[in-house]
Amino acid sequence: MARAKSRAEPIPRRPYRNTAIFHLALATMIPIVAVLTGGGLVRALLFAVAFFVIATAWSWWRWRQRLAEEEARVSGSSGRSRR
């Protein structure tokens, strides 16, 4: 089943910064949960750093694609003549 390409949500003012802050908050939870459950702190920190880097990189790549699509759509529609 194909995923619908709905862009109903507006693009945030600072998508890259917001994404980094969100993933940092999630990455911070990994060592906290590890300590609370008796896991190894060093291993949890390594997983948290890996999660932050991979998730942020992927999200930034997707934002870059979406912003390029949006710019192409806007520049393509502005060049058309209206009759």
C-alpha positions in Angstrom: 0.0 0.0 0.0 1.4 3.3 -1.0 1.8 6.1 1.5 -0.2 9.2 0.7 1.9 12.3 0.1 -0.2 14.7 2.1 1.6 17.9 3.1 -1.3 19.3 5.2 1.0 20.4 8.0 2.9 23.7 7.3 6.7 23.7 7.4 8.0 25.0 10.7 9.9 28.3 10.8 13.1 26.4 11.9 12.7 22.8 10.9 16.4 21.8 11.3 16.7 23.3 14.8 13.4 21.9 16.0 14.4 18.4 14.8 17.7 18.5 16.5 16.1 19.6 19.8 13.4 16.9 19.5 16.0 14.2 18.9 18.2 15.4 21.7 15.3 15.2 24.1 14.6 11.6 22.9 18.3 10.7 23.1 18.4 12.0 26.7 15.7 9.5 27.6 17.9 6.5 26.6 20.5 6.8 29.4 17.8 7.8 31.9 15.8 4.7 31.2 18.9 2.6 31.2 19.9 3.9 34.7 16.4 3.4 36.0 16.2 -0.2 34.8 19.8 -1.1 35.9 21.4 -1.0 32.5 24.9 0.1 31.7 25.4 3.8 31.5 28.3 3.8 29.0 26.4 1.5 26.6 23.3 3.6 26.9 25.3 6.8 26.2 26.8 5.2 23.1 23.3 4.2 21.9 22.0 7.7 22.7 24.7 9.4 20.6 24.2 6.9 17.7 20.4 7.5 17.9 20.8 11.3 17.9 23.3 11.3 14.9 21.3 8.9 12.8 17.8 10.2 13.5 18.9 13.8 13.1 20.8 13.1 9.8 17.8 11.3 8.4 15.4 13.9 9.4 17.5 16.7 8.0 17.8 14.9 4.7 14.0 14.6 4.6 13.6 18.3 5.4 16.0 19.1 2.7 14.0 17.1 0.2 10.7 18.6 1.4 12.0 22.2 1.3 13.3 21.6 -2.3 10.0 20.1 -3.4 8.2 23.1 -1.8 10.5 25.6 -3.5 10.1 23.8 -6.9 6.3 23.8 -6.5 6.3 27.5 -5.6 8.6 28.6 -8.4 6.8 26.4 -10.9 3.4 27.9 -10.1 4.6 31.5 -10.1 6.0 31.2 -13.6 2.7 30.1 -15.2 0.4 32.6 -16.9 -3.2 32.8 -15.6 -6.0 33.1 -18.1 
